Amino acid sequence: MTNKELTSVAIKVFSIYVLVQVILSVPYLTNALVSHGGFFENQSSNNLLLGLLGAAALVLLLFLAIFLWKLANNVVATSSAQTVEDKGSKIDASFLVSLLGLYLTFEGLLRLGYTCASAFMQTQDGGELSLQTKVYVVGYLIQVTIGLTLVIKSKGWVRLLRWLQGAGLKGKT
């Protein structure tokens, strides 16, 4: 197998992992939304927003799994179209930063879905949202945002990391 074929297989395995996590999350979200007196009965807009945010996170994960699967197929299609084989592996820092961003986005969306479903259930039992739950929701939203910026602006992050690596060392040998 070539490097591109191995990369394609690895992306497909990660896509399957994401899909399995989405499937395992559906019963928890369904329980949160349906078991507490119905989804749309007597819901305030804040409670409904929490439930929909959790559902949206799982839908985004489903789209991520589909995107990764199509990306893996695209990698194989482009590698079979090229006849010149590269001898050296060309994995640069921006690719690794993008992979980290992809993982942070996936993990943040998954945890955001669980936290929002938990918060929705908390409010249905007549309770107030705890400060910890609010902080988790904000934290996971920040994690998803950082992950997306790592994917989209990976070259800028690499430049920042290289600048930080040499910061304070100018003039010292």
N, C-alpha and C positions, 0 to 999 in steps of 0.2 A: 504494500500500500504506500502511496505517496503521502507527503505531509498534508496536502490539501484534503485527501480522502480521510486521513486520520482526524483532521480538524472538523470535517463534516460529521464524522461519527460522534466526536465529542460534543459538538453543538446539538446533535439530535438526542444524545443521552441527556444533556442538560434540559432540553425542551421536554422530554418525557418526564423528567423530575419535576419541572414546573407544572406540567399538566396533572401529575399525580397529586401535588400539593393543592392545586385548585380543587380537584375532585374530593380530596379529604376535607377541604374547608367548606364545601357546600352544605353538608348536614349541620354543621355548627351555625352557619349563617341562617339557614332555613329555620332551625330551632329558635334562633334569636328573633327572627322576624315574624314567624307564624304562631309560635306557642304562647305569646303574651297578648292574647285577646285579638288576634288578627292584625294584619299589616296596616290597614288604613282606618281602623276603628279608633276613634278618640285619640288621635295622634296629634301632638303639637308639631309645629314645623321644625323645631330643634331635634326632637326625637326622630322624626322622619328623615331629617338630614343625616343623622348618625347611621341609620339603617341603610340609606341609599349610598353613603360614602363607603361603607363596608362592602356592599354589593358591587359598587363601581371598582373597588380595588381588585376584587376577584375577577371581574370581567376584563380589566386591564391585564391581569396575569394570564388569562386565557388568550388574549390577543398576543401577548409576549411569547407564549408557547408556540402559537401558530407562526408568528414572525420568525422565531428561531428555526423552526422546521423548514420554512421556505428559504431562509438564509443558508441553511446547510445544503439544501438541494441546489441552490444557486452556486455555492462554492464548488460542488462537484461538476456542475454544468460548465462553469468557466474554466475549470482545470482540464476537463476533457477537450475543450475547444482549443486550448493552447498545446502546441506540439513541442515547444522548447521547454526542457525541464531545468529548473534551477537546482544547482547542487547544494547551495547554502540555504539555511533556514533564515528567513527574514522576519523575525519577530522583534519589533521595536518597542520602545517604552510607551508610545501612545496606544498601541494595541493592548498592552497589559493594563494601562490605566482605563481603557474602555471596558475591558473585561471586569475590572474591579467595579466600575460604575454600573455595569449590567447586573452584577451580583447584588450590589447595594440597592439598586432599584427593585429587583425581585424580592429581596428579603424585607425591604421597607413596605412594599405593597402587601405582602403576605401578612406581616405583623399589623399593618394598618387595618386590614380587613378584620382580623381577629379582635383588635382593640375596639374598633367601631361597633362590631357586633356585641361585644361585651358591654360597652357603654350603653348601647341601645337596650340591652336586657336590664342593666342597672336602673335606667330611667323608667322602665316599664313596671318595676317593682315598687314604684313610688319613691325611690331614693333620688338623692341629688348626685350629680356626677362628682366623683372625688377629684381632688387636685391631681393625684397621681395619674388618673385616667386622662385628664385633659393634657397633662404634660406628655404622656405617651403618644397621644394623637398628634400633637404638635411636633414632637421629636421624630416620629416616623414620617411625617410630611416633609420635614427638613432632610431626613435621610434619603427619601425618594428624590427630592430636588437636587441634592448633592450628587446622587448616583446618575441622574439624568445629565447634569452638567459634566460629569466625568466622561460620559459617553459622547455627548455632543461637542464639547470643547476639550478634548483630550490633549491636543497639541499645546493649548494654553496652560493646562495643568502641568504638562511635562516641562515647559519653559519655567514655570514657577518653581517646580521641584529642583530643577537644575540651578536656578538662581539661589534658592535657599541652601543648596548643597555647598555653594561657594561663598555664601554670605559671611562676611567678617574675616575672610581669609585673604583678601587683597592686600598686598604689601607684605604678607608673611610668607616666608619660604621654608 
